[in-house]
Amino acid sequence: MATIIFGDNQGAIALSKNSQFHPRTKHIDIQHNYNRERQDAGDVEFRYIQTAEQVADGLTKSLPREKFNAFREALGVRKVATLEDDARINKGVVTMD
């Protein structure tokens, strides 16, 4: 079973599926050729995902708070309570969201 790799670069995905994609692809380096070979061998499958749904962006880009929180939630990462939050929680004053 192939490992699925999601990406938001349609050109790169198309190139991995068809090496004759465009005459200007002669400059593509060894890594891209390796990716195509792995896909041809059935080891990986590249699939498109819209940029807005690309969870990895939360780890690689500076994002507005709302978008960062959405990506963090999608990854299953939870907010860690600070010592101050901890003290309030223990007193029953605040609950974490």
N, C-alpha and C positions, 0 to 999 in steps of 0.2 A: 504494500500500500504506500502510495506516494505521500510525502510530507507536503501539506498545502502552505504556500507562502503568499500572503495577501500583500498587494501593493497598489498604489494609486497612480503609478506611471504607466499609462496605456502603451506608450511607445516602447518602453523596456519589455513589457509583457509580450507585445507583438513581435519584437525582435527575438525574444527567447523561443518563440514558436516557429519563426520563419527566418532563417539566416539570410534569405534573399530579400529581406524587407525593403532595402533601399541601397542604391550604389554607394551612398556616402557612409555606409557602415563599416568600411574598410578599417577605420581607425579604432574600432571597438577592441578593447584589450582582452587579455587572457581570462580575466575573471568572468566577463560576460560570455565568452565562448564556453567556459567551464559550466556556467549556469545552464546554457542551452544543452550541453552534453548530458548533464544530470537530468534535465527534463526529458530529453529523448530516451534516456535509459529507464525512465519511469520512477526515478528516485524522488523527484520533487514535481510539484504542479504549481504554476504561478496563476493567481486569480486576481482580478481587478476588484478593488473596494473603493468606494467614494472617499475623497479626502476627509470629509466631515466625519466619517466612520472609522478612520485610521487611528486605532487606539495607540499605536506606537508613537504618534506625534506628541503625546503627553510626556514622553521620555526624552524626546529629541529637540523640542522647540519651546520657545518662550510663548506661553499662551495666556489669554485673558483668564481671569479666575474662574468664570462660569464654565468655559470650555475645559480648563484644567481639571476642575472638579468632576465634570462628566467623564473625562478620560480616566481619572483616578478611580471612579466608581466602576467603570467598565472593566478595569483590570482587577477589581476586587480589593483594592488597597484602601484601608480605613484610616481615618484621622487618628493620630496618637494624642492622647490627652497630655497637656502640660502639667507641671506640678501644681500650678494655680488651679487648673480645671479639676485636678484630682482632689484638691482640698475642698473645693466647692461641692463636688459630687459626694464626697464622704460626709459632708454636713447636710446633704439632701437639698441643697439650694438649686443645683443645675443638673440637667441630664444631658448627656452627649447626644448629638444627632447622628 
